[in-house]
């Protein structure tokens, strides 16, 4: 048995959305790019390395960016390009190791320890990965690779390194990394947790070691106290440890859309809700799931409204889900305001196999229609057949997100 | 910005290790030599599978789309500064 400590690699493609566009379109290389969801949108969802160097960040507002960086080039995101590249990366990493875990659209972990007889060192393995990514995705695509005892440290190392670098963190260097990295760089410490820690005078993960237990518990609660203590020692918090366990079935499926401008048109809102519901129903049906909790969220300007209902039975038909969203929840919304964002969600999901099917003739008829539609969608694509309300005009189609929350659906 | 063309084209290429590489294409009675392929993107919707080749030809970038079910080629888009 080897006495060597565990070693993990974290691979993170630099500025993923923007870099892939630059790889595809040589005219964009070397230019500061602001990637937006679609032309006309004002929120920057990704920035190229060149734009980041000029201070453009994800989430920046385009009108402000255009003032500070007049030479910025605005391009729409290409979700198909990103998803195709992620699939190629997944195939590549799985060909290199049986212990690879896709963490997000552009990040993966690889457990190096089982491979230590195949490669001279983790560094040699990292160099091979970098060279393979170059071959698979193209010469413009660069990545950061962090190598450390845990996934948490490996990710922290790659997050804090400069672009296109390999960083190996020895046991002796762990404390230095934890003391020099910012809390915001640490995987699991989000904006709200970061603010709570800042109120305790904690700005670097290593400082958590010196906060009295009672103060930490009061600020962040018992669960996060334990997770933060693990992080402060460079150990893996729960959500990273879970990566090596079999994936849990999805507990909820949702879809949201932010419009171009505030909308008061009932017809447009109804159509949009139907579109979102159709996508949610399509996803749960493909995964053979059904849910009992239906939620609706609307927002516009500085106002928001939400509601949900927990049903005694499970829903897995578009028609029924739309009934609960539109006829039931939406109609309960009294103090209407123009909306820009709509979100629907179906939760408390369970597998079809565990749910008794209704014997009512109307339900059986809906099931027969839905099954036929599933077969057509599986052959000709989503929305090849749909309700008349969506027949004309632009349809909102499924998109991949950076976090890849629906990877169980995407890899079906 | 990409300009949509969406016109049928003929493509000549080579298969190497079960991988097709376009070498030239015919569009509007003119042959374009492919100098470089910058990206290959697989798109799938149901059983509709397409492969998009982003090709540099005569200093321009063209997106050629191959429908893998129908075995048809389209010049989908061209890059315009």
Interface residues (C-beta under 8 A of the other chain):
Chain A: X20 X23 X24 X25 X26 X27 X75 X78 X80 X81 X84 X85 X87 X138 X377 X378 X379 X380 X381 X382 X384
Chain B: X1 X38 X39 X40 X41 X42 X43 X45 X46 X47 X48 X52 X54 X56 X61 X79 X81
